[in-house]
Amino acid sequence: MTAYFVMIREKTTDAASLAEYGPRASLAAQRHTLKPLAVYGALDQIEGDAIEGAVIIEFPNMAAARKWYDSPAYQAAVKFRHAGSTSKAFFIEGV
């Protein structure tokens, strides 16, 4: 069953650290089967506290999603997102 990684960036706290994240995350994606569906596109937020942006990435299944997230390359990248922003992320299975 298809799985999705959803990340919501609430606030940038360190722009320099966050700038390191994007290129490293792109490199980490190269050896994984994934499809970016939304990457910081225009928002029309209708509920909740304001956010800066969101990302939705599609994977063939939950195992493939976890393999990407848990990979050494992505774990080396995600520390820059954690250092540079407050965010929430989760996986969700499709229907």
Secondary structure as GFF3:
##gff-version 3
##sequence-region A 1 95
A	DSSP	beta_strand	3	12	.	.	.	ID=ss1
A	DSSP	alpha_helix	15	29	.	.	.	ID=ss2
A	DSSP	beta_strand	35	39	.	.	.	ID=ss3
A	DSSP	beta_strand	53	59	.	.	.	ID=ss4
A	DSSP	alpha_helix	62	70	.	.	.	ID=ss5
A	DSSP	alpha_helix	72	84	.	.	.	ID=ss6
A	DSSP	beta_strand	85	93	.	.	.	ID=ss7
###
